[in-house]
Amino acid sequence: CEELKQCKINDQGDATFHDVSVTPTSGPQDTTFEIDFSYTSKNGTGTGTFAFEIDAVDGLPLGGSNIVPYSPPGTYSGKITVTASVDPDCQPPNPCEQWLPGNYPVKMEICNGECGSKHPHSKIYSTATTNFTL
């Protein structure tokens, strides 16, 4: 959207994660984990992306992303909710997350533009990690 001039650009933008936590830190299968985070920007942000990845024990990719609108300087917060339940509609041969016992690292990024992109105006502002255990 930046290249099409449909989104505001702030190449001097910044953001730094702080106060990242998971509640609860561990639980059995079917537990709902809340991953709370906050970040501060001194210069404001350009239109960008918040992305997260969960490194699942069984190796299936888990994660998602959301658009972060152009924002003025300030402190912002958010929450990711993950329920560690096997999808009841899962049918072979499609792989489904089994939520096996173990450690589940979570990586978060907040970016100007698209996280991981080589497009103009794209850069990673900050990364943070946390984890939960089944």
Backbone bond lengths (Angstrom), bond angles and torsions (degrees), N, CA, C in turn:
res aa  C-N    CA-C-N  psi(-1)  N-CA   C-N-CA  omega(-1)  CA-C   N-CA-C  phi
1 C - - - 1.456 - - 1.533 110.82 -
2 E 1.341 116.36 -26.33 1.464 118.67 179.63 1.527 111.26 -68.43
3 E 1.334 116.28 -42.59 1.461 119.60 -179.82 1.525 111.54 -65.65
4 L 1.318 116.85 -27.82 1.465 121.42 178.31 1.532 111.58 -88.23
5 K 1.331 115.17 2.70 1.464 122.14 179.14 1.537 111.96 60.97
6 Q 1.350 115.63 34.60 1.457 121.58 177.62 1.524 111.83 -102.01
7 C 1.352 116.99 -8.34 1.464 122.28 -179.55 1.523 109.14 -129.02
8 K 1.325 115.96 147.13 1.457 120.14 177.07 1.523 109.94 -70.62
9 I 1.336 115.66 143.54 1.458 122.98 -178.63 1.523 108.48 -112.48
10 N 1.335 115.98 138.20 1.460 121.60 174.15 1.527 107.21 -141.03
11 D 1.330 116.93 87.89 1.460 120.78 -177.85 1.526 112.68 -72.09
12 Q 1.335 118.02 -10.01 1.462 120.99 175.12 1.531 110.56 -99.46
13 G 1.319 116.66 10.43 1.457 121.31 -179.34 1.514 112.59 -66.25
14 D 1.324 115.27 162.90 1.462 121.60 179.14 1.526 108.79 -155.67
15 A 1.305 115.75 162.99 1.464 122.84 172.98 1.519 107.28 -163.34
16 T 1.318 117.07 141.94 1.464 122.25 178.50 1.522 108.68 -133.95
17 F 1.339 115.56 122.44 1.464 120.41 176.79 1.531 110.29 -67.47
18 H 1.330 115.55 147.84 1.464 123.24 168.21 1.520 107.41 -156.80
19 D 1.315 116.68 168.11 1.464 122.04 177.80 1.525 113.37 52.48
20 V 1.333 116.48 54.26 1.466 122.00 176.30 1.526 108.03 -93.85
21 S 1.334 116.75 128.49 1.465 119.81 -179.31 1.524 110.77 -149.53
22 V 1.344 115.42 158.81 1.460 122.66 176.66 1.527 107.97 -123.51
23 T 1.336 116.07 135.60 1.461 121.26 176.46 1.509 108.97 -132.71
24 P 1.322 119.98 125.35 1.462 125.95 -12.61 1.531 109.78 -73.19
25 T 1.300 117.53 168.68 1.465 120.69 179.11 1.520 112.02 -80.68
26 S 1.328 117.29 -19.75 1.465 120.57 176.50 1.518 109.18 -152.47
27 G 1.327 114.50 157.90 1.454 120.52 179.23 1.511 110.06 -178.73
28 P 1.326 117.30 170.23 1.467 121.49 178.58 1.533 110.69 -78.21
29 Q 1.318 116.11 172.32 1.462 120.74 173.79 1.528 107.93 -53.10
30 D 1.299 118.12 147.84 1.466 127.52 -177.15 1.529 113.41 82.14
31 T 1.331 117.89 3.42 1.461 121.07 175.73 1.528 109.09 -75.20
32 T 1.325 116.66 142.94 1.464 121.91 172.42 1.530 107.39 -98.39
33 F 1.327 115.93 121.06 1.461 123.01 179.70 1.529 108.35 -102.31
34 E 1.318 116.33 133.40 1.457 121.84 175.94 1.523 108.04 -108.97
35 I 1.316 115.70 121.46 1.460 122.32 179.71 1.529 106.54 -106.11
36 D 1.317 115.84 105.76 1.461 122.00 -179.21 1.518 109.43 -96.92
37 F 1.321 115.73 143.79 1.461 119.69 178.79 1.520 109.67 -149.30
38 S 1.302 114.82 158.92 1.455 120.16 170.86 1.516 108.06 -142.80
39 Y 1.320 114.90 157.44 1.463 120.68 177.05 1.519 108.59 -145.29
40 T 1.312 113.97 154.23 1.454 121.63 179.92 1.517 109.08 -120.34
41 S 1.325 115.53 140.64 1.456 122.03 175.24 1.526 108.64 -123.68
42 K 1.329 115.86 126.35 1.466 120.92 178.24 1.529 111.74 -86.64
43 N 1.346 116.51 -30.12 1.466 121.86 -176.36 1.523 113.31 -111.59
44 G 1.319 117.97 4.92 1.455 121.08 -172.87 1.525 109.77 81.20
45 T 1.305 115.83 172.54 1.469 120.67 179.98 1.518 109.66 -124.11
46 G 1.322 114.47 153.83 1.450 119.87 167.88 1.515 108.25 -80.76
47 T 1.323 117.12 173.88 1.454 120.72 173.81 1.526 107.01 -63.33
48 G 1.313 116.79 128.59 1.460 118.74 -173.21 1.508 113.30 -151.27
49 T 1.332 113.66 -153.55 1.455 121.30 -173.37 1.521 110.26 -137.91
50 F 1.322 115.94 141.51 1.458 123.27 165.66 1.521 105.20 -107.72
51 A 1.333 117.32 125.96 1.470 120.76 -179.09 1.525 109.31 -129.85
52 F 1.328 115.65 149.03 1.464 119.81 174.40 1.517 109.82 -140.77
53 E 1.334 114.41 149.96 1.464 122.21 176.22 1.519 108.29 -133.24
54 I 1.322 116.01 140.64 1.460 122.10 174.80 1.517 107.07 -114.55
55 D 1.321 115.96 124.65 1.465 122.09 -179.81 1.526 108.06 -86.00
56 A 1.335 116.05 91.45 1.458 121.95 -175.14 1.530 111.86 -72.38
57 V 1.320 115.87 147.48 1.463 122.44 -179.18 1.519 111.17 -58.07
58 D 1.342 117.85 -38.26 1.467 120.81 -177.83 1.533 113.11 -85.80
59 G 1.323 117.39 2.25 1.461 120.94 173.64 1.519 116.02 86.76
60 L 1.330 119.02 -2.93 1.461 120.03 178.39 1.525 109.74 -73.06
61 P 1.324 117.05 138.42 1.470 119.08 179.77 1.530 111.17 -72.85
62 L 1.320 115.85 131.29 1.458 122.28 177.34 1.520 107.75 -129.38
63 G 1.309 117.73 140.08 1.456 119.93 176.89 1.500 111.47 161.00
64 G 1.319 113.85 -170.92 1.447 120.11 179.97 1.512 110.43 -176.71
65 S 1.318 115.25 178.82 1.459 119.91 178.28 1.517 109.68 -151.88
66 N 1.323 115.13 157.24 1.457 122.65 177.74 1.519 109.02 -138.09
67 I 1.307 116.39 152.22 1.460 120.90 174.96 1.523 108.76 -75.48
68 V 1.322 115.07 136.32 1.460 122.31 173.78 1.534 105.91 -108.09
69 P 1.326 118.15 117.75 1.465 119.19 -177.62 1.525 111.98 -70.45
70 Y 1.320 115.42 159.48 1.460 122.09 171.88 1.528 106.89 -50.08
71 S 1.338 117.37 128.22 1.464 120.68 -173.88 1.516 111.28 -134.93
72 P 1.323 117.46 144.95 1.459 120.88 175.95 1.530 110.46 -75.18
73 P 1.340 118.12 169.32 1.470 119.68 175.68 1.526 110.26 -54.36
74 G 1.340 115.36 146.08 1.461 119.56 178.90 1.508 111.27 158.50
75 T 1.321 115.13 -175.10 1.460 122.65 177.15 1.522 107.92 -112.27
76 Y 1.322 115.45 134.28 1.456 122.57 -175.57 1.528 109.02 -128.97
77 S 1.326 116.48 154.21 1.461 119.92 179.26 1.518 110.25 -137.09
78 G 1.321 114.61 162.55 1.452 120.74 179.11 1.511 110.96 -158.85
79 K 1.315 114.76 176.08 1.464 120.97 -177.94 1.516 109.42 -148.08
80 I 1.326 115.15 138.74 1.459 122.59 171.45 1.524 105.87 -113.79
81 T 1.314 117.34 131.65 1.460 121.35 176.84 1.522 108.22 -112.85
82 V 1.330 115.31 125.96 1.465 121.61 -179.35 1.523 108.31 -125.69
83 T 1.330 116.80 121.76 1.464 120.74 174.67 1.518 108.09 -103.21
84 A 1.320 115.58 120.64 1.467 122.34 -174.57 1.530 110.45 -85.16
85 S 1.339 114.94 66.20 1.468 121.54 -179.85 1.513 109.74 -122.96
86 V 1.319 115.66 139.93 1.461 121.01 176.09 1.527 108.06 -69.47
87 D 1.314 116.62 134.89 1.464 122.23 179.33 1.530 108.99 -64.84
88 P 1.336 119.11 119.29 1.469 120.30 -178.45 1.524 112.86 -67.31
89 D 1.331 117.82 -17.11 1.458 121.15 179.84 1.524 112.72 -94.57
90 C 1.313 117.49 6.17 1.468 121.21 -179.56 1.529 109.91 -65.28
91 Q 1.327 115.40 128.96 1.462 121.16 -179.93 1.521 110.04 -130.50
92 P 1.337 118.01 128.79 1.464 119.43 173.33 1.523 108.92 -58.99
93 P 1.296 121.18 147.48 1.463 127.17 11.80 1.521 113.93 -90.32
94 N 1.338 118.53 5.48 1.460 120.29 179.83 1.525 109.99 -70.65
95 P 1.343 117.03 129.41 1.471 118.72 179.24 1.532 110.57 -74.67
96 C 1.317 116.21 142.34 1.455 122.29 177.85 1.513 109.19 -131.19
97 E 1.323 115.35 145.81 1.464 120.37 177.56 1.524 108.95 -62.68
98 Q 1.329 115.20 128.21 1.462 120.44 -178.30 1.526 113.26 -95.69
99 W 1.339 117.09 -12.07 1.458 121.89 -178.88 1.523 111.41 52.08
100 L 1.332 113.62 59.32 1.462 121.87 178.84 1.525 110.17 -74.00
101 P 1.333 117.60 155.34 1.463 119.50 176.94 1.531 111.19 -60.30
102 G 1.325 115.89 141.46 1.456 120.98 177.83 1.511 111.68 148.21
103 N 1.333 115.45 -169.86 1.457 123.52 -178.26 1.533 110.00 -93.60
104 Y 1.321 116.93 135.91 1.456 123.36 -179.62 1.532 109.50 -120.54
105 P 1.349 117.66 91.84 1.465 119.91 176.21 1.527 111.03 -67.66
106 V 1.328 115.34 143.42 1.461 122.78 178.90 1.525 107.91 -121.93
107 K 1.335 117.13 127.66 1.459 122.10 176.58 1.522 108.12 -115.52
108 M 1.336 115.66 132.26 1.457 121.16 178.68 1.521 109.30 -121.95
109 E 1.320 115.70 146.04 1.464 122.04 175.73 1.522 108.99 -135.21
110 I 1.313 115.83 142.39 1.453 121.04 168.52 1.518 105.97 -120.55
111 C 1.318 115.84 131.70 1.463 120.87 -168.25 1.520 111.92 -134.97
112 N 1.321 114.53 154.22 1.457 121.74 165.58 1.529 105.11 -84.92
113 G 1.326 117.94 130.17 1.460 119.11 -174.39 1.523 109.63 70.29
114 E 1.313 116.15 -149.23 1.469 121.79 -177.88 1.520 110.42 -92.58
115 C 1.328 117.17 129.16 1.465 121.39 177.81 1.528 109.79 -58.13
116 G 1.323 116.15 130.26 1.454 121.50 177.97 1.514 115.19 82.56
117 S 1.325 117.64 -0.12 1.458 121.46 -176.65 1.526 111.16 -83.08
118 K 1.317 115.73 153.31 1.465 122.24 173.89 1.532 110.91 -101.02
119 H 1.334 117.37 6.16 1.462 121.69 179.50 1.529 110.45 -66.39
120 P 1.321 116.87 155.02 1.466 119.28 174.99 1.531 110.60 -56.57
121 H 1.306 116.99 148.01 1.466 125.77 177.28 1.526 113.13 74.59
122 S 1.327 119.18 4.73 1.464 121.00 -179.81 1.515 110.21 -98.13
123 K 1.340 115.27 132.98 1.464 120.95 173.53 1.516 108.30 -162.76
124 I 1.318 115.22 154.58 1.462 120.95 176.01 1.522 107.73 -84.13
125 Y 1.331 116.83 121.68 1.451 120.92 175.61 1.524 110.88 -77.08
126 S 1.345 116.30 -48.10 1.463 119.95 -173.05 1.535 109.26 -158.26
127 T 1.326 114.63 152.23 1.465 121.68 173.19 1.528 108.27 -126.96
128 A 1.304 115.60 155.08 1.455 121.73 176.45 1.516 108.38 -148.83
129 T 1.306 116.10 151.90 1.462 120.63 178.00 1.519 109.96 -132.71
130 T 1.295 114.66 151.05 1.450 122.98 173.16 1.526 106.18 -153.65
131 N 1.304 118.85 -173.46 1.457 120.41 178.11 1.522 110.57 -159.89
132 F 1.314 114.62 163.57 1.456 121.34 169.75 1.524 107.79 -138.42
133 T 1.316 116.33 162.19 1.465 122.02 -174.23 1.530 110.33 -127.15
134 L 1.333 114.45 134.76 1.470 120.01 172.19 1.510 107.98 -101.76
